[in-house]
Amino acid sequence: MIDIVLKCVRAILTVTRAISAVALFASVLLNFANVIGRYFFSVSISWAEEAMLFLMVGVVFFGSCAVAWEGRQIRMDVMIGMMPAKAREALNLFAELAFIATAVALTIFAWPVIADLAAFDERSEAANFPLVIPQGLVPLGLSLMAILVVVRLLTRARTSGGAQAGRSHH
Protein backbone atom coordinates (compact mmCIF):
# COMPACT_ATOMS: atom_id res chain seq x y z
CA MET A 1 0.00 0.00 0.00
CA ILE A 2 2.80 2.41 0.89
CA ASP A 3 4.41 1.74 -2.47
CA ILE A 4 1.22 2.79 -4.28
CA VAL A 5 0.97 5.96 -2.19
CA LEU A 6 4.62 6.82 -2.84
CA LYS A 7 4.11 6.18 -6.56
CA CYS A 8 1.20 8.66 -6.51
CA VAL A 9 3.39 11.17 -4.65
CA ARG A 10 6.11 10.82 -7.29
CA ALA A 11 3.49 11.42 -10.01
CA ILE A 12 2.15 14.51 -8.22
CA LEU A 13 5.68 15.85 -7.78
CA THR A 14 6.52 15.22 -11.42
CA VAL A 15 3.41 17.08 -12.58
CA THR A 16 3.81 20.00 -10.15
CA ARG A 17 7.51 20.41 -10.98
CA ALA A 18 6.70 20.36 -14.69
CA ILE A 19 3.92 22.94 -14.31
CA SER A 20 6.23 25.13 -12.23
CA ALA A 21 9.04 24.85 -14.77
CA VAL A 22 6.78 25.61 -17.73
CA ALA A 23 5.25 28.61 -15.94
CA LEU A 24 8.71 29.96 -15.07
CA PHE A 25 9.92 29.46 -18.63
CA ALA A 26 6.80 31.16 -20.02
CA SER A 27 7.30 34.07 -17.64
CA VAL A 28 10.92 34.49 -18.71
CA LEU A 29 9.97 34.31 -22.39
CA LEU A 30 7.19 36.85 -21.92
CA ASN A 31 9.54 39.18 -20.06
CA PHE A 32 12.18 38.78 -22.78
CA ALA A 33 9.64 39.50 -25.51
CA ASN A 34 8.41 42.55 -23.63
CA VAL A 35 11.95 43.91 -23.17
CA ILE A 36 12.79 43.38 -26.85
CA GLY A 37 9.53 44.99 -27.92
CA ARG A 38 9.96 47.93 -25.57
CA TYR A 39 13.60 48.76 -26.29
CA PHE A 40 13.91 47.83 -29.95
CA PHE A 41 10.43 48.54 -31.32
CA SER A 42 9.05 51.04 -28.78
CA VAL A 43 6.06 48.77 -28.22
CA SER A 44 5.39 46.90 -25.02
CA ILE A 45 2.97 44.10 -24.25
CA SER A 46 0.32 45.79 -22.12
CA TRP A 47 -0.69 42.66 -20.26
CA ALA A 48 2.79 41.19 -19.73
CA GLU A 49 3.31 42.31 -16.12
CA GLU A 50 -0.04 40.93 -15.07
CA ALA A 51 0.49 37.63 -16.86
CA MET A 52 3.99 37.24 -15.39
CA LEU A 53 2.58 37.84 -11.91
CA PHE A 54 -0.04 35.11 -12.44
CA LEU A 55 2.62 32.76 -13.78
CA MET A 56 4.77 33.41 -10.71
CA VAL A 57 1.86 32.44 -8.47
CA GLY A 58 1.82 29.09 -10.27
CA VAL A 59 5.59 28.73 -9.99
CA VAL A 60 5.51 29.35 -6.25
CA PHE A 61 2.53 27.23 -5.29
CA PHE A 62 3.32 24.28 -7.54
CA GLY A 63 7.07 24.47 -6.92
CA SER A 64 6.47 24.48 -3.17
CA CYS A 65 4.98 20.99 -3.35
CA ALA A 66 8.46 19.48 -3.73
CA VAL A 67 9.69 21.61 -0.82
CA ALA A 68 6.81 20.41 1.37
CA TRP A 69 7.43 16.77 0.45
CA GLU A 70 11.11 17.03 1.30
CA GLY A 71 10.42 18.94 4.53
CA ARG A 72 12.74 21.75 3.49
CA GLN A 73 10.57 24.73 4.40
CA ILE A 74 12.35 27.75 5.77
CA ARG A 75 12.60 27.43 9.53
CA MET A 76 14.05 29.46 12.33
CA ASP A 77 15.62 26.46 13.99
CA VAL A 78 18.90 27.61 15.51
CA MET A 79 17.60 27.09 19.05
CA ILE A 80 15.78 23.89 18.11
CA GLY A 81 19.01 22.45 16.75
CA MET A 82 20.60 22.77 20.18
CA MET A 83 17.79 20.90 21.95
CA PRO A 84 17.77 17.19 22.79
CA ALA A 85 16.62 14.87 20.01
CA LYS A 86 13.19 14.15 21.53
CA ALA A 87 12.42 17.86 21.96
CA ARG A 88 13.58 18.56 18.39
CA GLU A 89 11.35 15.81 17.04
CA ALA A 90 8.37 17.09 19.05
CA LEU A 91 8.86 20.68 17.87
CA ASN A 92 9.37 19.58 14.26
CA LEU A 93 6.15 17.56 14.44
CA PHE A 94 4.36 20.56 15.95
CA ALA A 95 5.65 22.74 13.07
CA GLU A 96 4.44 20.21 10.49
CA LEU A 97 1.01 19.99 12.14
CA ALA A 98 0.80 23.79 12.32
CA PHE A 99 1.61 23.97 8.60
CA ILE A 100 -1.10 21.43 7.78
CA ALA A 101 -3.67 23.29 9.90
CA THR A 102 -2.74 26.62 8.32
CA ALA A 103 -2.90 25.23 4.78
CA VAL A 104 -6.30 23.64 5.44
CA ALA A 105 -7.66 26.84 7.02
CA LEU A 106 -6.44 29.03 4.17
CA THR A 107 -7.89 26.61 1.63
CA ILE A 108 -11.28 26.65 3.37
CA PHE A 109 -11.31 30.45 3.62
CA ALA A 110 -10.26 30.86 -0.03
CA TRP A 111 -13.05 28.82 -1.61
CA PRO A 112 -15.90 31.32 -1.11
CA VAL A 113 -13.78 34.03 -2.72
CA ILE A 114 -12.90 31.77 -5.62
CA ALA A 115 -16.54 30.76 -6.04
CA ASP A 116 -17.50 34.44 -6.25
CA LEU A 117 -14.75 35.14 -8.78
CA ALA A 118 -16.06 32.31 -10.94
CA ALA A 119 -19.73 33.23 -10.49
CA PHE A 120 -19.17 36.86 -11.46
CA ASP A 121 -16.59 36.02 -14.16
CA GLU A 122 -14.10 38.47 -12.63
CA ARG A 123 -11.21 39.22 -14.95
CA SER A 124 -7.89 40.96 -14.67
CA GLU A 125 -7.73 44.48 -15.94
CA ALA A 126 -4.91 44.39 -18.50
CA ALA A 127 -4.90 40.75 -19.66
CA ASN A 128 -8.66 40.14 -19.31
CA PHE A 129 -7.68 36.84 -17.70
CA PRO A 130 -10.17 34.99 -15.48
CA LEU A 131 -9.06 35.73 -11.91
CA VAL A 132 -10.45 32.43 -10.68
CA ILE A 133 -7.43 30.67 -12.21
CA PRO A 134 -4.53 32.43 -10.44
CA GLN A 135 -6.57 32.80 -7.24
CA GLY A 136 -7.44 29.09 -7.39
CA LEU A 137 -3.77 28.16 -7.59
CA VAL A 138 -3.26 29.29 -3.99
CA PRO A 139 -5.64 26.83 -2.28
CA LEU A 140 -4.80 24.13 -4.82
CA GLY A 141 -1.09 24.44 -4.06
CA LEU A 142 -1.69 24.65 -0.30
CA SER A 143 -3.94 21.58 -0.44
CA LEU A 144 -1.36 19.59 -2.35
CA MET A 145 1.37 20.68 0.07
CA ALA A 146 -0.74 19.68 3.09
CA ILE A 147 -1.51 16.29 1.55
CA LEU A 148 2.17 15.72 0.78
CA VAL A 149 3.21 16.62 4.33
CA VAL A 150 0.57 14.28 5.77
CA VAL A 151 1.74 11.46 3.50
CA ARG A 152 5.38 12.17 4.39
CA LEU A 153 4.61 12.05 8.12
CA LEU A 154 2.56 8.87 7.82
CA THR A 155 5.02 7.04 5.57
CA ARG A 156 7.94 8.13 7.76
CA ALA A 157 6.19 6.65 10.77
CA ARG A 158 5.53 3.36 8.97
CA THR A 159 8.83 2.76 7.17
CA SER A 160 12.13 1.49 8.58
CA GLY A 161 11.69 2.50 12.18
CA GLY A 162 10.89 6.13 11.48
CA ALA A 163 13.26 6.86 8.60
CA GLN A 164 11.71 9.56 6.49
CA ALA A 165 10.11 8.82 3.14
CA GLY A 166 10.74 12.39 2.05
CA ARG A 167 14.20 13.43 3.10
CA SER A 168 14.21 16.25 5.60
CA HIS A 169 17.22 18.44 6.24
CA HIS A 170 16.40 20.89 8.97
C-alpha positions as CSV (number, residue, x, y, z in Angstrom):
1,M,0.0,0.0,0.0
2,I,2.8,2.4,0.9
3,D,4.4,1.7,-2.5
4,I,1.2,2.8,-4.3
5,V,1.0,6.0,-2.2
6,L,4.6,6.8,-2.8
7,K,4.1,6.2,-6.6
8,C,1.2,8.7,-6.5
9,V,3.4,11.2,-4.7
10,R,6.1,10.8,-7.3
11,A,3.5,11.4,-10.0
12,I,2.2,14.5,-8.2
13,L,5.7,15.9,-7.8
14,T,6.5,15.2,-11.4
15,V,3.4,17.1,-12.6
16,T,3.8,20.0,-10.2
17,R,7.5,20.4,-11.0
18,A,6.7,20.4,-14.7
19,I,3.9,22.9,-14.3
20,S,6.2,25.1,-12.2
21,A,9.0,24.9,-14.8
22,V,6.8,25.6,-17.7
23,A,5.3,28.6,-15.9
24,L,8.7,30.0,-15.1
25,F,9.9,29.5,-18.6
26,A,6.8,31.2,-20.0
27,S,7.3,34.1,-17.6
28,V,10.9,34.5,-18.7
29,L,10.0,34.3,-22.4
30,L,7.2,36.9,-21.9
31,N,9.5,39.2,-20.1
32,F,12.2,38.8,-22.8
33,A,9.6,39.5,-25.5
34,N,8.4,42.6,-23.6
35,V,11.9,43.9,-23.2
36,I,12.8,43.4,-26.8
37,G,9.5,45.0,-27.9
38,R,10.0,47.9,-25.6
39,Y,13.6,48.8,-26.3
40,F,13.9,47.8,-30.0
41,F,10.4,48.5,-31.3
42,S,9.0,51.0,-28.8
43,V,6.1,48.8,-28.2
44,S,5.4,46.9,-25.0
45,I,3.0,44.1,-24.2
46,S,0.3,45.8,-22.1
47,W,-0.7,42.7,-20.3
48,A,2.8,41.2,-19.7
49,E,3.3,42.3,-16.1
50,E,0.0,40.9,-15.1
51,A,0.5,37.6,-16.9
52,M,4.0,37.2,-15.4
53,L,2.6,37.8,-11.9
54,F,0.0,35.1,-12.4
55,L,2.6,32.8,-13.8
56,M,4.8,33.4,-10.7
57,V,1.9,32.4,-8.5
58,G,1.8,29.1,-10.3
59,V,5.6,28.7,-10.0
60,V,5.5,29.4,-6.2
61,F,2.5,27.2,-5.3
62,F,3.3,24.3,-7.5
63,G,7.1,24.5,-6.9
64,S,6.5,24.5,-3.2
65,C,5.0,21.0,-3.4
66,A,8.5,19.5,-3.7
67,V,9.7,21.6,-0.8
68,A,6.8,20.4,1.4
69,W,7.4,16.8,0.4
70,E,11.1,17.0,1.3
71,G,10.4,18.9,4.5
72,R,12.7,21.8,3.5
73,Q,10.6,24.7,4.4
74,I,12.4,27.8,5.8
75,R,12.6,27.4,9.5
76,M,14.0,29.5,12.3
77,D,15.6,26.5,14.0
78,V,18.9,27.6,15.5
79,M,17.6,27.1,19.0
80,I,15.8,23.9,18.1
81,G,19.0,22.5,16.7
82,M,20.6,22.8,20.2
83,M,17.8,20.9,21.9
84,P,17.8,17.2,22.8
85,A,16.6,14.9,20.0
86,K,13.2,14.2,21.5
87,A,12.4,17.9,22.0
88,R,13.6,18.6,18.4
89,E,11.3,15.8,17.0
90,A,8.4,17.1,19.0
91,L,8.9,20.7,17.9
92,N,9.4,19.6,14.3
93,L,6.2,17.6,14.4
94,F,4.4,20.6,15.9
95,A,5.7,22.7,13.1
96,E,4.4,20.2,10.5
97,L,1.0,20.0,12.1
98,A,0.8,23.8,12.3
99,F,1.6,24.0,8.6
100,I,-1.1,21.4,7.8
101,A,-3.7,23.3,9.9
102,T,-2.7,26.6,8.3
103,A,-2.9,25.2,4.8
104,V,-6.3,23.6,5.4
105,A,-7.7,26.8,7.0
106,L,-6.4,29.0,4.2
107,T,-7.9,26.6,1.6
108,I,-11.3,26.6,3.4
109,F,-11.3,30.5,3.6
110,A,-10.3,30.9,0.0
111,W,-13.0,28.8,-1.6
112,P,-15.9,31.3,-1.1
113,V,-13.8,34.0,-2.7
114,I,-12.9,31.8,-5.6
115,A,-16.5,30.8,-6.0
116,D,-17.5,34.4,-6.3
117,L,-14.7,35.1,-8.8
118,A,-16.1,32.3,-10.9
119,A,-19.7,33.2,-10.5
120,F,-19.2,36.9,-11.5
121,D,-16.6,36.0,-14.2
122,E,-14.1,38.5,-12.6
123,R,-11.2,39.2,-14.9
124,S,-7.9,41.0,-14.7
125,E,-7.7,44.5,-15.9
126,A,-4.9,44.4,-18.5
127,A,-4.9,40.8,-19.7
128,N,-8.7,40.1,-19.3
129,F,-7.7,36.8,-17.7
130,P,-10.2,35.0,-15.5
131,L,-9.1,35.7,-11.9
132,V,-10.5,32.4,-10.7
133,I,-7.4,30.7,-12.2
134,P,-4.5,32.4,-10.4
135,Q,-6.6,32.8,-7.2
136,G,-7.4,29.1,-7.4
137,L,-3.8,28.2,-7.6
138,V,-3.3,29.3,-4.0
139,P,-5.6,26.8,-2.3
140,L,-4.8,24.1,-4.8
141,G,-1.1,24.4,-4.1
142,L,-1.7,24.6,-0.3
143,S,-3.9,21.6,-0.4
144,L,-1.4,19.6,-2.4
145,M,1.4,20.7,0.1
146,A,-0.7,19.7,3.1
147,I,-1.5,16.3,1.5
148,L,2.2,15.7,0.8
149,V,3.2,16.6,4.3
150,V,0.6,14.3,5.8
151,V,1.7,11.5,3.5
152,R,5.4,12.2,4.4
153,L,4.6,12.1,8.1
154,L,2.6,8.9,7.8
155,T,5.0,7.0,5.6
156,R,7.9,8.1,7.8
157,A,6.2,6.7,10.8
158,R,5.5,3.4,9.0
159,T,8.8,2.8,7.2
160,S,12.1,1.5,8.6
161,G,11.7,2.5,12.2
162,G,10.9,6.1,11.5
163,A,13.3,6.9,8.6
164,Q,11.7,9.6,6.5
165,A,10.1,8.8,3.1
166,G,10.7,12.4,2.1
167,R,14.2,13.4,3.1
168,S,14.2,16.3,5.6
169,H,17.2,18.4,6.2
170,H,16.4,20.9,9.0
